């Protein structure tokens, strides 16, 4: 119920050109649209353009007295952006399958559900990584995020050789895995 009130508040704010409502909609939804576009042959500029078109569409709908939002704002934006992007890909000849037939087989809500589940899993992983402690946290980040090699990690962390660094990384990874799944199972 509270979320419905918040969604209606955002729509009213958008219709009244309230900068806070517009900023909130942008902040809550742009990264989702950016991921959609980047993962489907697009660029950051494409994502900005498509998102802007969706915001204009939502703005026009929000100004209309007869418009009733029957889903979350992010579902609506995702749906509009997805349709606009599929149409643009089809016009550019990068998308051979008919967009209409794809929409019949893949529901937008399913895509959004997968996206939300993945985001929740990333949040759990971030919490698990934060609670891992040092030097494991830094070692895991050095290898997986900063893409450093084992020899470089051994030098940086003071291990005698790359094999010892690799063994330590494995132990840290097992601890991280245990933390992740203990938090993941609590969420289910």
Secondary structure, 3 states (H helix, E strand, C coil): CHHHHHHHHHHHHHHCCCHHHHHHHHHHHHHHHHHHHHCCCCCHHHHHHHHHHHHHHHHHHHHCCCCCCCCCHHHHHHHHHHHHHHHHHHHHCCCCCCHHHHHHHCCHHHHHHHHHHHHHHHHHHHHHHHHHCCCHHHHHHHHHHCCCCHHHHHHHHCCCCHHHHHHHHHHHHHHHHHHHHHHHHHHC
